[in-house]
Amino acid sequence: MNKTLIFVFFCMVTLTCFAQKTPLEKYYIIPDLYEDLYNRYTNNFVVRKLPSSRGYYFGQISDDNQLEGYASYEGLEGGTIIGQYYRGALLFGITMTREIINVGTKDYYASYSSTTGELLGVTKDGEFRRATPEEAKTYLYAQMTYANGDRYVGEIWNGKRHGYGVYYFHDGGFWYGPFHNNGQTGYGALFTSQGKMRVGKWDGIR
């Protein structure tokens, strides 16, 4: 099976993935089997920094110069997108604007307020379900700053790093991926301050 067929298979099965392992079903996550296929598919793509008229891209690029693999985008007028791309489009990840932060796919995602960090609700197949008052307090998208200068920006559940987020190191590098009980758990991407990237699976690193 060639790489293209593997990826098409990957895209099809993600539509029936399992839900986030917290009490609230927020969005689909990608099972390890298909995450591994995705990483194999993108593993040999080069990493580049690409400025454009709209913003700044840092991530994997396919042989025909498409954003493909893990990448981060910083808009010149504000806004950040980070996650997994295919043919220039975001498959799964975090989209941050001045008003709203969405985490998930384009069809199934959790929305947080950029101002308060509270969970606003979940959109699935075009239908929005507002978060209950209890959910809004339990689930947050917030920043945590640490004594060594590191900081975390991402989903928090019951006061812990839990869900998807970005961990910024004081040396200028950062890591994107899923967190569980404060640890980096699962497939993610390490963007170094030297302009390099490491894609792989992390197992509960804190």
N, C-alpha and C positions, 0 to 999 in steps of 0.2 A: 504494500500500500504506500503510495507516494505521500509526500508531505501535505500536498493540497487536499487529498482525500482524507487524511487524518484530521486536518483542521476542520473540514466540512462536517465530519462526524462529530468532532468536538463541539461545534456550534449547535448542532442539532440536539445533542444530549443535554446541553446546559439548560434547555428549556424545561427540563424535568428534574432539576437538581433538588437536593435537600435544603431545608431552611436553616437559617442561622441558629446555632445551638444556644439560644437563650429563650426565656419564656415567651417573648414576643416574636412572632414570625415577621421579620422585617424585609428580607430580600433573599433571593437565591444565592447560595455560595457554590463554588465549583468543587466537586468531589476531587479527592487526591488523584484518582486515576486520570481524569481529564485535564487536571492542572499539570500533571506530569507530561501528558501528550503535548500540551500547549508549550511547555518549557522546552521540550525536545524540538518542536517545530521552529521556535524562535531562537534557539540556543546559539546558532552560528551567525545571527544577524549582527552587524557592527553597531557600535554605540557612537552617536554623534551629538554634537551641540549645534542646533540650527536656529539662528535668528531669522525672523521674518517680519513682514510689515505689521503683523497682528500680535506677535509675541515671541517667546523664546522656548524652543523645544530641546529637551535633553532626554535621549533614550535610544532604543533600538530602531534601526532602519532596515527595511528589506532591500533586496538586491535591486529593485526598481524604484528605490527612494521613497517608499511609503512608510509612514509610522506603523511599525508592526512589532509587537512585543511589549515590554514594559517601557513606559515613557512618562515624562512630566512636562506639563505645559504651563508657562507663566504668561498671562496676557498683559500687554502693555497698558491696558486701561483697567487693570484689576482682574481678578479671577484666576483660579488655579485648577488644573485638571491633572489627575495622576491615576495611573492604573494600567490595565492591559488593553492594548490596541490591536486592531486587525484592519488592514487596508485603509489606514488613516482615521478610523472611527473607534471610539472607546467602547470596548466590550463590557468591561466591569471596572468600577473604580469610584473615585471621589471627585465630585465637581463642586468647587467652592466659588461663590460670588459674594458680593457685599450683603445680600439679603438672605440667600438660601444656600444650604449645603446638602447635596444629594449623594447618597451612598448606595451603589448597586448597579443594575443594568439600566438601559434606557426604558425598559418596560416595567421594571419592578425595583423600586428603590425607597429608602427611608429619607425623609426630609427633616432637616434641623434648621432652627433659626440661627443665622450668623450673629445676631445680636445677643441673644440669651443662651444659645447652645441647646435649648430644649428641643426634644423630639416633637415635631409638628404633626407627623402622621406618615402613612405608608401609601404609596401609589402602586397599584397592580393592574395591568391591562387597562389603563386609562381611568380607573376608579380610585378615588382618594378616600382613605379612611383616617379620620382625625384621631390622634393619640388621646387616650384617656388622661385625666389629671395625674394618675399614679404613674403611667408610662412616661409622661413628660418629665417627671421628677427623677425617675429611675434611669432613663436613657438620656445621655447628653453627648454633645459634640463640643469638646472643650480643649483647652491647653493646660498642660502640666509642665512646670519648670523645675529643674533639679539643681542641686547645689554645685554640680560640676559644670554647669552651663548647658547641658543637654535639655531638650524639651520635647514633649509629645503633643501632637495636635491630631485629635481623632475621636473615635467613639469611646464612650465611657459607660460602663454598666455597674451600678452600685459602687461608684467611687473608684473602680479599677479600669485600666486599659483593657477594653474588651470589645471586639469588633474590628473594623478597619481604621487604620490611621497611618500617620507619618511620624517617625521618630527622628528628630534632628540632632545630630551630634555637634558638639561645640567646635569641632575642627572644620565644619562646613559640609560634611557628608550627611546623607539621610537614608532611612530605610522605610519602604512602603510595604504594607502587607497586613495580614490578620493578626490580632492579638487575642490571647485567651488568659484570663486571670493574671493580667499584667505582663505576660511573656509574649515574645515574638513567636508565634506558633503557626506554621504552615508555609506555603509558597509565597515568596516576596522578592523584592529587588533592593539591593544596596547600591545607592548612587554615591560614589566617593567624591571627595573634594578635588581629586586629580582628574576628574572627568571620565572615570571608568565605572563599570557596573558589574555587579555579581548577582546572578539570578539563581535561586535555589530554594531549598526547603530548610526552614529553621524549626527547632524543636524546643520551645519553651524558654528561649534565651531571655534574660532579664537585664 
